[in-house]
Amino acid sequence: MNMPELDRRVVGLRCLVCGATYRLGEVEYVCPHHDDVGNLDVLYDYQALAEVLSPEMIAAQPDAGIARYAPLLPISRVDSLPPVPVGGTPMYHARRLGEYLGVPHLYLKDDGRNPSASLKDRASAIAVARARELGREVITGASTGNAAASLALLSAAVGMRAVIFVPESAPEAKLAQLLIHGAEVFAVRGSYDQAYDLCLEASRKFGWYNRNTGYNPFMTEGKKTVAYEICEQFTALTRLNLPAILGHRGDWVQASSDRWDAPDRIFVSVGDGCIIGGVGKGLQDLQRLGWISRTPRIMGVQAEGSAAIYNAWRAGSEQVTPVQPTTLADSISVSKPRDPLKALRAVRETSGSMVLVSDEEILEAMRILGRKAAVFAEPAAAAAFAGLLRALAEGTIDQEERIVVLLTGSGLKDVRAAIQATGGPHYIEPSLASLEQALGG
């Protein structure tokens, strides 16, 4: 598959606040009229793309990861991407879980199977590719843990120096990933938002390439690839009646077609808003290319203790008021969301809605996913499934709908939460009598 020149595919950048447009390369991160809140959207020439690209061409690609969608990405060369299999993660028809819930058409997209065990690899791969194409030697980012771990891994894959800022509360498992991949890690004695702001200051002063969510517009472009995979895999699952579609493990299967199918709803957990914005952008791309005939309703899920975007959605506003986050789901624990406009518009433009869940519901969702679907999800990922459970309990969705739950990260990222969810093991003496007593006789 030949890649059209980048300037023929990407026609510019548009500010989500004022609508101002810029040529590619004219601005690097945000609209200069709005400083750090003027997030940009990458604009494509869909007519030109439709003339040289088709679902059949995608299906013919040997690469099961995000490189299969390279013409729809803001990179000049496929070999700019790190040589690590990002994307192509499994999607399952969760029949047993669906029977338990009375939802026969339930599908789980498990992005915890990416190299660093989270969806954030999709964005980091694009960040590293663009940094390489721009000739940058240092890349930086701020994160509660997942984006940082992802950036550290993918930077190591190409030998690039990575400087990472995390709040000192970041889980040890995520810190371990950063350190083992050789990143320079600065644990900030403060919140995620303070680490984020310090990262912005440092990147401006030292000229480091900045990967931050809601600041670098190209991060959405990496995350949107999960929407492509959902529709491509959903097509194969429903047309071929398969139990699962696996990606880069060597058994990717496509349903040959000039169009893809799409589910009725996609549940997505929300923190900063970049992932759900990416899902919206990916679906928008597919509809504008004519590859899907209808857009699924996007269901955003936030934790009660970090509900800034939910509050704006419920108020019918695009003005987001910061909150004091108190949720155990660290990956979506955000005071000041950095990509709220993309999140809110993804929900509203697809006639979706937002759902609020408690930490107790998130822990219960972790247990159910592990025991009924054999998927180990971290709290932020399980929040999306908790949102489905809440919507079912409230009767706001039809149980016959075709539903995809996007699970964004592995439970191994936060084993403390997993133990909290399950209550831990039984501690016994090394004797049969002790075992029988623990078993209740």
FIMARMAR-464963 format. One record per residue (C-alpha): residue in three letters; x, y, z; residue number from 1. Coordinates in steps of 0.5 Angstrom, whole numbers, plus 500, padded with zeros to 3 digits. Layout:
N
+------+-----+-----+-----+------+
! resn !   u !   v !   w ! resi !
+------+-----+-----+-----+------+
!  ALA !   X !   Y !   Z !  NUM !
...
+------+-----+-----+-----+------+
END
This chain:
441
+------+-----+-----+-----+------+
! resn !   u !   v !   w ! resi !
+------+-----+-----+-----+------+
!  MET ! 500 ! 500 ! 500 !    1 !
!  ASN ! 503 ! 506 ! 498 !    2 !
!  MET ! 503 ! 512 ! 502 !    3 !
!  PRO ! 501 ! 519 ! 499 !    4 !
!  GLU ! 505 ! 525 ! 501 !    5 !
!  LEU ! 504 ! 528 ! 508 !    6 !
!  ASP ! 502 ! 535 ! 505 !    7 !
!  ARG ! 497 ! 531 ! 501 !    8 !
!  ARG ! 493 ! 528 ! 506 !    9 !
!  VAL ! 494 ! 532 ! 512 !   10 !
!  VAL ! 491 ! 539 ! 510 !   11 !
!  GLY ! 492 ! 543 ! 516 !   12 !
!  LEU ! 490 ! 544 ! 524 !   13 !
!  ARG ! 484 ! 547 ! 526 !   14 !
!  CYS ! 483 ! 550 ! 533 !   15 !
!  LEU ! 477 ! 547 ! 537 !   16 !
!  VAL ! 475 ! 554 ! 541 !   17 !
!  CYS ! 475 ! 559 ! 535 !   18 !
!  GLY ! 476 ! 555 ! 529 !   19 !
!  ALA ! 482 ! 558 ! 526 !   20 !
!  THR ! 486 ! 554 ! 521 !   21 !
!  TYR ! 493 ! 553 ! 521 !   22 !
!  ARG ! 498 ! 550 ! 516 !   23 !
!  LEU ! 502 ! 543 ! 518 !   24 !
!  GLY ! 508 ! 546 ! 521 !   25 !
!  GLU ! 505 ! 553 ! 522 !   26 !
!  VAL ! 504 ! 551 ! 529 !   27 !
!  GLU ! 506 ! 546 ! 533 !   28 !
!  TYR ! 502 ! 544 ! 539 !   29 !
!  VAL ! 496 ! 549 ! 541 !   30 !
!  CYS ! 492 ! 555 ! 538 !   31 !
!  PRO ! 497 ! 561 ! 540 !   32 !
!  HIS ! 490 ! 565 ! 541 !   33 !
!  HIS ! 488 ! 561 ! 547 !   34 !
!  ASP ! 495 ! 558 ! 550 !   35 !
!  ASP ! 494 ! 552 ! 553 !   36 !
!  VAL ! 486 ! 551 ! 552 !   37 !
!  GLY ! 486 ! 552 ! 544 !   38 !
!  ASN ! 487 ! 544 ! 543 !   39 !
!  LEU ! 488 ! 543 ! 535 !   40 !
!  ASP ! 484 ! 538 ! 531 !   41 !
!  VAL ! 488 ! 535 ! 525 !   42 !
!  LEU ! 485 ! 536 ! 518 !   43 !
!  TYR ! 485 ! 531 ! 513 !   44 !
!  ASP ! 483 ! 531 ! 505 !   45 !
!  TYR ! 478 ! 525 ! 505 !   46 !
!  GLN ! 476 ! 526 ! 498 !   47 !
!  ALA ! 484 ! 525 ! 496 !   48 !
!  LEU ! 484 ! 519 ! 501 !   49 !
!  ALA ! 478 ! 515 ! 499 !   50 !
!  GLU ! 481 ! 515 ! 492 !   51 !
!  VAL ! 487 ! 511 ! 494 !   52 !
!  LEU ! 485 ! 507 ! 500 !   53 !
!  SER ! 479 ! 502 ! 501 !   54 !
!  PRO ! 477 ! 497 ! 507 !   55 !
!  GLU ! 480 ! 492 ! 502 !   56 !
!  MET ! 487 ! 495 ! 502 !   57 !
!  ILE ! 487 ! 495 ! 509 !   58 !
!  ALA ! 485 ! 488 ! 510 !   59 !
!  ALA ! 491 ! 486 ! 505 !   60 !
!  GLN ! 496 ! 489 ! 510 !   61 !
!  PRO ! 501 ! 484 ! 513 !   62 !
!  ASP ! 502 ! 489 ! 519 !   63 !
!  ALA ! 496 ! 488 ! 524 !   64 !
!  GLY ! 498 ! 494 ! 528 !   65 !
!  ILE ! 497 ! 501 ! 527 !   66 !
!  ALA ! 502 ! 501 ! 521 !   67 !
!  ARG ! 496 ! 498 ! 517 !   68 !
!  TYR ! 492 ! 505 ! 518 !   69 !
!  ALA ! 499 ! 509 ! 516 !   70 !
!  PRO ! 495 ! 513 ! 510 !   71 !
!  LEU ! 490 ! 516 ! 515 !   72 !
!  LEU ! 496 ! 518 ! 520 !   73 !
!  PRO ! 500 ! 524 ! 521 !   74 !
!  ILE ! 507 ! 521 ! 519 !   75 !
!  SER ! 511 ! 521 ! 513 !   76 !
!  ARG ! 514 ! 514 ! 513 !   77 !
!  VAL ! 512 ! 508 ! 516 !   78 !
!  ASP ! 519 ! 506 ! 518 !   79 !
!  SER ! 518 ! 512 ! 523 !   80 !
!  LEU ! 514 ! 508 ! 528 !   81 !
!  PRO ! 517 ! 504 ! 533 !   82 !
!  PRO ! 519 ! 497 ! 531 !   83 !
!  VAL ! 514 ! 495 ! 537 !   84 !
!  PRO ! 507 ! 491 ! 535 !   85 !
!  VAL ! 503 ! 497 ! 537 !   86 !
!  GLY ! 495 ! 496 ! 536 !   87 !
!  GLY ! 492 ! 490 ! 533 !   88 !
!  THR ! 489 ! 488 ! 540 !   89 !
!  PRO ! 484 ! 483 ! 541 !   90 !
!  MET ! 477 ! 484 ! 541 !   91 !
!  TYR ! 472 ! 478 ! 544 !   92 !
!  HIS ! 465 ! 477 ! 543 !   93 !
!  ALA ! 464 ! 476 ! 551 !   94 !
!  ARG ! 458 ! 471 ! 550 !   95 !
!  ARG ! 459 ! 468 ! 558 !   96 !
!  LEU ! 459 ! 475 ! 560 !   97 !
!  GLY ! 453 ! 477 ! 556 !   98 !
!  GLU ! 449 ! 471 ! 558 !   99 !
!  TYR ! 450 ! 473 ! 565 !  100 !
!  LEU ! 448 ! 480 ! 564 !  101 !
!  GLY ! 442 ! 479 ! 559 !  102 !
!  VAL ! 446 ! 482 ! 553 !  103 !
!  PRO ! 447 ! 477 ! 548 !  104 !
!  HIS ! 451 ! 482 ! 543 !  105 !
!  LEU ! 457 ! 484 ! 548 !  106 !
!  TYR ! 464 ! 485 ! 546 !  107 !
!  LEU ! 470 ! 487 ! 549 !  108 !
!  LYS ! 476 ! 491 ! 546 !  109 !
!  ASP ! 482 ! 489 ! 551 !  110 !
!  ASP ! 487 ! 494 ! 549 !  111 !
!  GLY ! 491 ! 492 ! 556 !  112 !
!  ARG ! 495 ! 487 ! 551 !  113 !
!  ASN ! 499 ! 493 ! 548 !  114 !
!  PRO ! 506 ! 493 ! 549 !  115 !
!  SER ! 506 ! 497 ! 555 !  116 !
!  ALA ! 499 ! 494 ! 557 !  117 !
!  SER ! 495 ! 500 ! 556 !  118 !
!  LEU ! 492 ! 504 ! 550 !  119 !
!  LYS ! 497 ! 510 ! 551 !  120 !
!  ASP ! 502 ! 506 ! 546 !  121 !
!  ARG ! 498 ! 508 ! 540 !  122 !
!  ALA ! 499 ! 515 ! 542 !  123 !
!  SER ! 506 ! 515 ! 544 !  124 !
!  ALA ! 508 ! 511 ! 538 !  125 !
!  ILE ! 505 ! 517 ! 534 !  126 !
!  ALA ! 509 ! 522 ! 538 !  127 !
!  VAL ! 516 ! 518 ! 537 !  128 !
!  ALA ! 515 ! 518 ! 530 !  129 !
!  ARG ! 513 ! 525 ! 529 !  130 !
!  ALA ! 519 ! 527 ! 534 !  131 !
!  ARG ! 524 ! 523 ! 530 !  132 !
!  GLU ! 521 ! 526 ! 523 !  133 !
!  LEU ! 522 ! 533 ! 526 !  134 !
!  GLY ! 529 ! 531 ! 528 !  135 !
!  ARG ! 528 ! 532 ! 536 !  136 !
!  GLU ! 533 ! 528 ! 541 !  137 !
!  VAL ! 529 ! 528 ! 547 !  138 !
!  ILE ! 521 ! 527 ! 548 !  139 !
!  THR ! 518 ! 529 ! 555 !  140 !
!  GLY ! 511 ! 527 ! 558 !  141 !
!  ALA ! 507 ! 528 ! 564 !  142 !
!  SER ! 502 ! 522 ! 566 !  143 !
!  THR ! 499 ! 519 ! 572 !  144 !
!  GLY ! 503 ! 513 ! 570 !  145 !
!  ASN ! 500 ! 509 ! 563 !  146 !
!  ALA ! 502 ! 515 ! 558 !  147 !
!  ALA ! 509 ! 515 ! 561 !  148 !
!  ALA ! 510 ! 508 ! 561 !  149 !
!  SER ! 508 ! 507 ! 554 !  150 !
!  LEU ! 513 ! 513 ! 552 !  151 !
!  ALA ! 519 ! 510 ! 556 !  152 !
!  LEU ! 518 ! 503 ! 553 !  153 !
!  LEU ! 517 ! 506 ! 546 !  154 !
!  SER ! 523 ! 511 ! 546 !  155 !
!  ALA ! 527 ! 506 ! 549 !  156 !
!  ALA ! 525 ! 502 ! 542 !  157 !
!  VAL ! 528 ! 507 ! 538 !  158 !
!  GLY ! 534 ! 509 ! 543 !  159 !
!  MET ! 531 ! 516 ! 544 !  160 !
!  ARG ! 532 ! 520 ! 551 !  161 !
!  ALA ! 525 ! 520 ! 555 !  162 !
!  VAL ! 524 ! 525 ! 561 !  163 !
!  ILE ! 518 ! 523 ! 565 !  164 !
!  PHE ! 514 ! 527 ! 570 !  165 !
!  VAL ! 509 ! 523 ! 574 !  166 !
!  PRO ! 506 ! 525 ! 581 !  167 !
!  GLU ! 509 ! 522 ! 587 !  168 !
!  SER ! 502 ! 518 ! 588 !  169 !
!  ALA ! 503 ! 514 ! 581 !  170 !
!  PRO ! 503 ! 506 ! 583 !  171 !
!  GLU ! 509 ! 503 ! 583 !  172 !
!  ALA ! 508 ! 498 ! 578 !  173 !
!  LYS ! 508 ! 504 ! 573 !  174 !
!  LEU ! 514 ! 507 ! 576 !  175 !
!  ALA ! 517 ! 500 ! 575 !  176 !
!  GLN ! 516 ! 500 ! 568 !  177 !
!  LEU ! 519 ! 507 ! 567 !  178 !
!  LEU ! 525 ! 506 ! 570 !  179 !
!  ILE ! 526 ! 499 ! 567 !  180 !
!  HIS ! 526 ! 502 ! 560 !  181 !
!  GLY ! 531 ! 508 ! 562 !  182 !
!  ALA ! 527 ! 514 ! 562 !  183 !
!  GLU ! 529 ! 520 ! 567 !  184 !
!  VAL ! 523 ! 520 ! 572 !  185 !
!  PHE ! 521 ! 526 ! 576 !  186 !
!  ALA ! 516 ! 524 ! 581 !  187 !
!  VAL ! 513 ! 531 ! 583 !  188 !
!  ARG ! 511 ! 532 ! 590 !  189 !
!  GLY ! 504 ! 534 ! 588 !  190 !
!  SER ! 498 ! 533 ! 583 !  191 !
!  TYR ! 498 ! 530 ! 576 !  192 !
!  ASP ! 496 ! 537 ! 574 !  193 !
!  GLN ! 502 ! 540 ! 577 !  194 !
!  ALA ! 507 ! 535 ! 574 !  195 !
!  TYR ! 503 ! 537 ! 567 !  196 !
!  ASP ! 504 ! 544 ! 568 !  197 !
!  LEU ! 512 ! 543 ! 570 !  198 !
!  CYS ! 512 ! 539 ! 564 !  199 !
!  LEU ! 510 ! 544 ! 559 !  200 !
!  GLU ! 515 ! 549 ! 562 !  201 !
!  ALA ! 521 ! 544 ! 561 !  202 !
!  SER ! 519 ! 543 ! 554 !  203 !
!  ARG ! 519 ! 550 ! 552 !  204 !
!  LYS ! 525 ! 552 ! 556 !  205 !
!  PHE ! 529 ! 546 ! 553 !  206 !
!  GLY ! 526 ! 545 ! 547 !  207 !
!  TRP ! 524 ! 538 ! 548 !  208 !
!  TYR ! 518 ! 534 ! 544 !  209 !
!  ASN ! 512 ! 534 ! 548 !  210 !
!  ARG ! 507 ! 528 ! 548 !  211 !
!  ASN ! 502 ! 531 ! 553 !  212 !
!  THR ! 495 ! 529 ! 552 !  213 !
!  GLY ! 491 ! 535 ! 550 !  214 !
!  TYR ! 497 ! 539 ! 548 !  215 !
!  ASN ! 500 ! 535 ! 542 !  216 !
!  PRO ! 494 ! 535 ! 537 !  217 !
!  PHE ! 497 ! 528 ! 534 !  218 !
!  MET ! 496 ! 524 ! 540 !  219 !
!  THR ! 489 ! 524 ! 538 !  220 !
!  GLU ! 491 ! 521 ! 532 !  221 !
!  GLY ! 494 ! 515 ! 535 !  222 !
!  LYS ! 488 ! 514 ! 539 !  223 !
!  LYS ! 483 ! 514 ! 534 !  224 !
!  THR ! 486 ! 507 ! 531 !  225 !
!  VAL ! 483 ! 504 ! 536 !  226 !
!  ALA ! 476 ! 506 ! 533 !  227 !
!  TYR ! 479 ! 503 ! 526 !  228 !
!  GLU ! 480 ! 496 ! 529 !  229 !
!  ILE ! 473 ! 496 ! 533 !  230 !
!  CYS ! 470 ! 497 ! 527 !  231 !
!  GLU ! 474 ! 492 ! 522 !  232 !
!  GLN ! 474 ! 487 ! 528 !  233 !
!  PHE ! 467 ! 488 ! 529 !  234 !
!  THR ! 465 ! 486 ! 522 !  235 !
!  ALA ! 469 ! 480 ! 522 !  236 !
!  LEU ! 466 ! 478 ! 528 !  237 !
!  THR ! 459 ! 479 ! 526 !  238 !
!  ARG ! 460 ! 476 ! 519 !  239 !
!  LEU ! 464 ! 470 ! 520 !  240 !
!  ASN ! 461 ! 468 ! 527 !  241 !
!  LEU ! 468 ! 468 ! 531 !  242 !
!  PRO ! 469 ! 468 ! 538 !  243 !
!  ALA ! 475 ! 473 ! 538 !  244 !
!  ILE ! 479 ! 477 ! 533 !  245 !
!  LEU ! 486 ! 477 ! 535 !  246 !
!  GLY ! 491 ! 482 ! 532 !  247 !
!  HIS ! 499 ! 482 ! 532 !  248 !
!  ARG ! 499 ! 475 ! 535 !  249 !
!  GLY ! 499 ! 472 ! 528 !  250 !
!  ASP ! 492 ! 470 ! 527 !  251 !
!  TRP ! 488 ! 477 ! 525 !  252 !
!  VAL ! 482 ! 475 ! 521 !  253 !
!  GLN ! 478 ! 480 ! 516 !  254 !
!  ALA ! 472 ! 480 ! 513 !  255 !
!  SER ! 473 ! 482 ! 506 !  256 !
!  SER ! 468 ! 488 ! 504 !  257 !
!  ASP ! 468 ! 495 ! 501 !  258 !
!  ARG ! 465 ! 497 ! 508 !  259 !
!  TRP ! 465 ! 496 ! 515 !  260 !
!  ASP ! 460 ! 495 ! 520 !  261 !
!  ALA ! 459 ! 498 ! 527 !  262 !
!  PRO ! 457 ! 497 ! 534 !  263 !
!  ASP ! 451 ! 501 ! 537 !  264 !
!  ARG ! 455 ! 503 ! 543 !  265 !
!  ILE ! 462 ! 504 ! 545 !  266 !
!  PHE ! 463 ! 505 ! 552 !  267 !
!  VAL ! 469 ! 509 ! 554 !  268 !
!  SER ! 472 ! 511 ! 561 !  269 !
!  VAL ! 474 ! 518 ! 561 !  270 !
!  GLY ! 480 ! 522 ! 565 !  271 !
!  ASP ! 483 ! 528 ! 561 !  272 !
!  GLY ! 478 ! 526 ! 555 !  273 !
!  CYS ! 483 ! 525 ! 549 !  274 !
!  ILE ! 482 ! 517 ! 549 !  275 !
!  ILE ! 474 ! 518 ! 548 !  276 !
!  GLY ! 476 ! 524 ! 543 !  277 !
!  GLY ! 480 ! 519 ! 539 !  278 !
!  VAL ! 475 ! 514 ! 539 !  279 !
!  GLY ! 470 ! 520 ! 536 !  280 !
!  LYS ! 475 ! 522 ! 531 !  281 !
!  GLY ! 476 ! 515 ! 528 !  282 !
!  LEU ! 469 ! 514 ! 527 !  283 !
!  GLN ! 469 ! 521 ! 524 !  284 !
!  ASP ! 474 ! 519 ! 519 !  285 !
!  LEU ! 471 ! 512 ! 517 !  286 !
!  GLN ! 464 ! 516 ! 516 !  287 !
!  ARG ! 467 ! 521 ! 512 !  288 !
!  LEU ! 471 ! 516 ! 508 !  289 !
!  GLY ! 464 ! 512 ! 507 !  290 !
!  TRP ! 467 ! 506 ! 510 !  291 !
!  ILE ! 461 ! 506 ! 515 !  292 !
!  SER ! 454 ! 507 ! 514 !  293 !
!  ARG ! 452 ! 510 ! 521 !  294 !
!  THR ! 456 ! 512 ! 527 !  295 !
!  PRO ! 456 ! 508 ! 534 !  296 !
!  ARG ! 453 ! 512 ! 540 !  297 !
!  ILE ! 459 ! 514 ! 544 !  298 !
!  MET ! 458 ! 513 ! 552 !  299 !
!  GLY ! 463 ! 517 ! 556 !  300 !
!  VAL ! 464 ! 514 ! 563 !  301 !
!  GLN ! 467 ! 518 ! 569 !  302 !
!  ALA ! 468 ! 516 ! 576 !  303 !
!  GLU ! 464 ! 520 ! 581 !  304 !
!  GLY ! 471 ! 523 ! 584 !  305 !
!  SER ! 473 ! 526 ! 578 !  306 !
!  ALA ! 467 ! 528 ! 574 !  307 !
!  ALA ! 469 ! 535 ! 571 !  308 !
!  ILE ! 467 ! 533 ! 564 !  309 !
!  TYR ! 461 ! 529 ! 566 !  310 !
!  ASN ! 459 ! 536 ! 570 !  311 !
!  ALA ! 460 ! 540 ! 564 !  312 !
!  TRP ! 456 ! 535 ! 559 !  313 !
!  ARG ! 450 ! 535 ! 564 !  314 !
!  ALA ! 450 ! 542 ! 564 !  315 !
!  GLY ! 450 ! 542 ! 557 !  316 !
!  SER ! 456 ! 547 ! 557 !  317 !
!  GLU ! 463 ! 546 ! 554 !  318 !
!  GLN ! 466 ! 550 ! 560 !  319 !
!  VAL ! 469 ! 545 ! 564 !  320 !
!  THR ! 470 ! 547 ! 572 !  321 !
!  PRO ! 476 ! 543 ! 575 !  322 !
!  VAL ! 475 ! 538 ! 581 !  323 !
!  GLN ! 479 ! 536 ! 587 !  324 !
!  PRO ! 480 ! 528 ! 584 !  325 !
!  THR ! 478 ! 523 ! 590 !  326 !
!  THR ! 478 ! 516 ! 586 !  327 !
!  LEU ! 482 ! 510 ! 586 !  328 !
!  ALA ! 482 ! 510 ! 579 !  329 !
!  ASP ! 489 ! 513 ! 578 !  330 !
!  SER ! 489 ! 513 ! 570 !  331 !
!  ILE ! 482 ! 518 ! 570 !  332 !
!  SER ! 484 ! 522 ! 576 !  333 !
!  VAL ! 484 ! 529 ! 574 !  334 !
!  SER ! 483 ! 535 ! 576 !  335 !
!  LYS ! 483 ! 540 ! 570 !  336 !
!  PRO ! 482 ! 535 ! 564 !  337 !
!  ARG ! 486 ! 537 ! 558 !  338 !
!  ASP ! 482 ! 535 ! 552 !  339 !
!  PRO ! 475 ! 536 ! 554 !  340 !
!  LEU ! 472 ! 539 ! 548 !  341 !
!  LYS ! 474 ! 533 ! 544 !  342 !
!  ALA ! 471 ! 529 ! 549 !  343 !
!  LEU ! 464 ! 533 ! 550 !  344 !
!  ARG ! 463 ! 533 ! 542 !  345 !
!  ALA ! 465 ! 526 ! 541 !  346 !
!  VAL ! 459 ! 524 ! 546 !  347 !
!  ARG ! 454 ! 530 ! 543 !  348 !
!  GLU ! 455 ! 529 ! 536 !  349 !
!  THR ! 454 ! 521 ! 536 !  350 !
!  SER ! 448 ! 522 ! 540 !  351 !
!  GLY ! 451 ! 519 ! 546 !  352 !
!  SER ! 451 ! 520 ! 553 !  353 !
!  MET ! 456 ! 520 ! 560 !  354 !
!  VAL ! 455 ! 516 ! 566 !  355 !
!  LEU ! 458 ! 517 ! 573 !  356 !
!  VAL ! 460 ! 511 ! 577 !  357 !
!  SER ! 463 ! 510 ! 584 !  358 !
!  ASP ! 469 ! 507 ! 586 !  359 !
!  GLU ! 465 ! 501 ! 589 !  360 !
!  GLU ! 462 ! 500 ! 582 !  361 !
!  ILE ! 469 ! 500 ! 579 !  362 !
!  LEU ! 472 ! 495 ! 584 !  363 !
!  GLU ! 465 ! 490 ! 582 !  364 !
!  ALA ! 466 ! 491 ! 575 !  365 !
!  MET ! 474 ! 489 ! 576 !  366 !
!  ARG ! 471 ! 483 ! 579 !  367 !
!  ILE ! 466 ! 481 ! 574 !  368 !
!  LEU ! 471 ! 482 ! 568 !  369 !
!  GLY ! 476 ! 477 ! 571 !  370 !
!  ARG ! 471 ! 472 ! 573 !  371 !
!  LYS ! 466 ! 472 ! 567 !  372 !
!  ALA ! 470 ! 474 ! 562 !  373 !
!  ALA ! 477 ! 472 ! 564 !  374 !
!  VAL ! 480 ! 480 ! 563 !  375 !
!  PHE ! 484 ! 483 ! 568 !  376 !
!  ALA ! 483 ! 490 ! 568 !  377 !
!  GLU ! 486 ! 496 ! 572 !  378 !
!  PRO ! 481 ! 501 ! 575 !  379 !
!  ALA ! 480 ! 506 ! 570 !  380 !
!  ALA ! 479 ! 501 ! 564 !  381 !
!  ALA ! 474 ! 497 ! 569 !  382 !
!  ALA ! 470 ! 504 ! 569 !  383 !
!  ALA ! 468 ! 503 ! 562 !  384 !
!  PHE ! 465 ! 496 ! 564 !  385 !
!  ALA ! 462 ! 499 ! 570 !  386 !
!  GLY ! 458 ! 505 ! 566 !  387 !
!  LEU ! 455 ! 499 ! 562 !  388 !
!  LEU ! 453 ! 496 ! 569 !  389 !
!  ARG ! 450 ! 503 ! 571 !  390 !
!  ALA ! 446 ! 504 ! 564 !  391 !
!  LEU ! 443 ! 497 ! 564 !  392 !
!  ALA ! 441 ! 498 ! 572 !  393 !
!  GLU ! 438 ! 505 ! 570 !  394 !
!  GLY ! 434 ! 502 ! 564 !  395 !
!  THR ! 437 ! 507 ! 559 !  396 !
!  ILE ! 440 ! 502 ! 554 !  397 !
!  ASP ! 437 ! 496 ! 550 !  398 !
!  GLN ! 440 ! 490 ! 552 !  399 !
!  GLU ! 439 ! 487 ! 545 !  400 !
!  GLU ! 444 ! 493 ! 542 !  401 !
!  ARG ! 451 ! 491 ! 540 !  402 !
!  ILE ! 455 ! 494 ! 545 !  403 !
!  VAL ! 463 ! 494 ! 545 !  404 !
!  VAL ! 466 ! 496 ! 552 !  405 !
!  LEU ! 473 ! 499 ! 551 !  406 !
!  LEU ! 478 ! 496 ! 556 !  407 !
!  THR ! 484 ! 501 ! 556 !  408 !
!  GLY ! 489 ! 498 ! 561 !  409 !
!  SER ! 492 ! 492 ! 564 !  410 !
!  GLY ! 490 ! 490 ! 572 !  411 !
!  LEU ! 497 ! 489 ! 573 !  412 !
!  LYS ! 498 ! 496 ! 573 !  413 !
!  ASP ! 495 ! 497 ! 580 !  414 !
!  VAL ! 495 ! 490 ! 583 !  415 !
!  ARG ! 493 ! 494 ! 590 !  416 !
!  ALA ! 486 ! 496 ! 587 !  417 !
!  ALA ! 486 ! 488 ! 585 !  418 !
!  ILE ! 487 ! 486 ! 592 !  419 !
!  GLN ! 482 ! 491 ! 594 !  420 !
!  ALA ! 477 ! 489 ! 589 !  421 !
!  THR ! 478 ! 481 ! 591 !  422 !
!  GLY ! 479 ! 482 ! 599 !  423 !
!  GLY ! 486 ! 478 ! 598 !  424 !
!  PRO ! 488 ! 471 ! 600 !  425 !
!  HIS ! 486 ! 466 ! 605 !  426 !
!  TYR ! 492 ! 466 ! 610 !  427 !
!  ILE ! 493 ! 459 ! 613 !  428 !
!  GLU ! 498 ! 454 ! 617 !  429 !
!  PRO ! 501 ! 449 ! 613 !  430 !
!  SER ! 496 ! 443 ! 615 !  431 !
!  LEU ! 490 ! 440 ! 613 !  432 !
!  ALA ! 486 ! 442 ! 619 !  433 !
!  SER ! 488 ! 449 ! 618 !  434 !
!  LEU ! 485 ! 448 ! 611 !  435 !
!  GLU ! 479 ! 445 ! 613 !  436 !
!  GLN ! 478 ! 450 ! 618 !  437 !
!  ALA ! 478 ! 456 ! 612 !  438 !
!  LEU ! 474 ! 452 ! 608 !  439 !
!  GLY ! 469 ! 452 ! 613 !  440 !
!  GLY ! 469 ! 444 ! 615 !  441 !
+------+-----+-----+-----+------+
END
